Amino acid sequence: MISDIELIGEDGQPVSRPVAPGGPAAGTDPEEPAGRRRAPARSWAWALGGAVAASALWAGGLYAYTSREPDLNGYRASDNLCADAAMPELTGLYGERSGAEQTGRKDPAMDKAHCWFSFPAFGKPAAEEEPTGSVQLTYTLHRRTDPEPQFDASVAAEELNESENHKLVRIQGLGERAYWVKNVHNDVPALYVLDGQATLSMHIHSPRSEDGPVRPADVARLEAIMQDDMRALMEQLQSGGR
């Protein structure tokens, strides 16, 4: 049997056998299947594919999370806010309302409704010379974004107008967050409520003579009445007052 010829260099040390183009690398077994030597490359391909799949799943999960609509907690759009707002406490104090007007707009992002109506003077039939009271209601259902982070700023921007004559007073036990907007003239305060995706407001101009201020006792009484009627309205707007 003839063995392979061992190449020796000038210094007497063996010389590595040259590799022909396309042949096995030096120091490897020429009988070793080529597939084994390519295994590391296939591992990298699997790793890269796994990273791409994980990235796609993460992106899909993020899209699903960000595209979810918020929970409206039963609140619905109002077709007629004046009809939804029965205002039993105010009508019990001032008598049946009159001249109700309502407007509204529905949108996939936000539904908004307004209502205005009047009361005769303290429950008595209103003569022409007698002032009448009026009520303004607003209701906004935010279908896409959360109104909570900017609620305080929105109330301040709408009511305070950089005036030192007004202040916000926090109310407990009404919605998620609620405020009175009071002024130094002792007029009836405005009521603002945040409840999940819904924001509401109520403004009352109490029946009185042009120069007659509202007494503190009357203001305190109206504050309690306004809270009760606002709470009833919120219940009505949640899936029809279920």
Secondary structure, 3 states (H helix, E strand, C coil): CCCCCCCECCCCCECCCCCCCCCCCCCCCCCCCHHHHCHHHHHHHHHHHHHHHHHHHHHHHHHHHHCCCCCCCCECCCCCHHHHCCCHHHHHHHCCCEEEEEEEECCCCEEEEEEEEEECHHHCCCCCCCCCEEEEEEEEEECCCCCHHHHHHHHHHHHCCCCCCEEEEEECCCCCEEEEEEECCCCCCEEEEEECCEEEEEEEECCCCCCCCCCHHHHHHHHHHHHHHHHHHHHHHECCCC
